[in-house]
Amino acid sequence: MKIRKIFLVISLLLILIGSGLGYAIQTDYGNIEIKEVKFNGVNGNTIHGYLYIPKGVSKDNPAPAVINCHGYMNTKEVQTGFSIEYARRGYIVLAIDMPGHGYSDAVPPGESGFDGFFSGTSEAFEYLSMLEFVDTSKIALEGHSMGGWNAAQAAQTFGDKINTVVLVCLLFF
């Protein structure tokens, strides 16, 4: 019986230490604020995302931003490594669940500018552009897999409003 109690205490300590370490790494030891955000998409659908804000960013000290687009059948959490690293380097990051993925509402085909999956980036760009602490002359797009296609399409649509496009693992068969 005593061994079970010791095992329970050790297990609980490992869980607490692991949770604390996970939080510290995810927020760069308190240097990144992560906010859950929701905004309206095409036809009033809801787009869900995480906004990563580096320490020191404000209306008086705006920062460049990155819109993070995940691939097909994924969610914004797939891009967490990229999001945290961009934020560590001073970028505001908006990682969204593309329409029909994660917590974002689906958009019926034919009812958006990019036809369903591709509609989230334009709304994300508009959302970021409204934030006072974003340097709107420096907004980039990063896309993984099918999100890379999304980023490329959005860059073509926004033209000179997009500063940089990063395509990660864009595969065509």
HELIX and SHEET records of a PDB file:
HELIX    1   1 LYS A    2  GLN A   26  1                                  25    
HELIX    2   2 VAL A   42  GLY A   44  5                                   3    
HELIX    3   3 LYS A   76  GLN A   79  5                                   4    
HELIX    4   4 THR A   80  ARG A   88  1                                   9    
HELIX    5   5 GLY A  116  SER A  119  5                                   4    
HELIX    6   6 GLY A  120  MET A  130  1                                  11    
HELIX    7   7 MET A  146  PHE A  158  1                                  13    
HELIX    8   8 GLY A  159  LYS A  161  5                                   3    
SHEET    1   A 6 ILE A  32  ASN A  40  0                                        
SHEET    2   A 6 THR A  46  PRO A  54 -1                                        
SHEET    3   A 6 ILE A  92  ILE A  96 -1                                        
SHEET    4   A 6 ALA A  63  CYS A  69  1                                        
SHEET    5   A 6 VAL A 134  HIS A 144  1                                        
SHEET    6   A 6 THR A 164  VAL A 168  1                                        
END                                                                             
